[in-house]
Amino acid sequence: LVGSEMCIRDRFGTAGLPHILMRFFTVPDAKQARRSVLYATGFIGYFYILTFIIGFGAIVFVATNPEFKDSAGALIGGNNMAAIHLSKAMGGDLFLGFISAVAFATILAVVCGLTLAGAAAVSHDLYAHCLKGGAATEKSEILVSRFATIILGITAIALGADIFKSSLIEDSKIEISVKLLTFETPIRSEKSLIDAAV
């Protein structure tokens, strides 16, 4: 049962990730949306396969190298640093710098995108349409959006305060499980699960 749950979560939960969902809003018609989602899921699938290569590379090149271990024999910086250490083992300081810059830029882009999307949802959907019934002014929507950005930022910082104590793998499992729950169709059987995903 656990294996089935993981398969369902990893396959269908991915469809709820922002990288996929934003593809529906950046294209002119349904045909282009399907093509865009196909490319996006292809790249994400490639990344999923790449994680196996990075994991095995870390086992071979990092776990056996004493340069990346502390006096207790644990990985310096914790297990979440395995990919960063692997970049240094494979390409030296230059590649380490490049991978670190890419990781930092990716984190900034994701945080900015999710914060803007969340603030827009709060100001436009919740405030303007639900609370004000479509009669909100543009100035008030912008003000609510600014407050929502601050509240979302504080909430994210509070939830991520113990990031170094947790495992990124466990965090991503939780994220993808939550994304699986974003489907509007109730998932009561395998058929309804397939209908929800399609």
C-alpha positions, 0 to 999 in steps of 0.5 A: 500500500505504501508503494502505491501511495508513493507512485500515485503521489509522485505521478499525479501530485507533480501535476499540481506543482506551480511549474506545471500549473503556470503553463496553463496561464501563459499560452493562447489556446488549449493546444499550446497548453497541452504542448507546454505541459508536455515539455514541462513534465518532460523536463521535470521527469528528466530532473527526477531521473537526474536525482538518481544519478546525483544520488549515486554520484554522491555515494561514490564520490562524496561518501567515500571522500574524507574531505567532505566529512567532519570529525564524527564521520558525518557529511559536513552541512548534513545530508542536504549538502550532498549535491553541493559537495558532489559538484566540488568533487566533480569540478572543483571550486569553479563548478561548486560556485556555478552550482551554488549560484544556480541553486541560489537563483532557483530558490529566489525565483521559486520564492518570488514566484510563489509569493507573487502568486499567493499575494495575487490570489489573496488580493484578487480572488479572496479580497476583491471577489469574495469579500468585496463582490467584485467592487474593490478598487485597484488601489485597495487590491494593491494594498491588500496584495502588499500586506499579503506578501508580508504575511506570506513571507513571515509565514514561510520564514516561520515554517522554514525556520527548522529547515536544517533539522529536516530532510529535503526529501521528506519536505518534498514528499509533503509538498507533492502530497499536498499538491495531489490534494489540490485536485477538485475531484474527490479521490475515492477510487482508482477511476476517480483518481484518473479522472481527477488527474486528466 
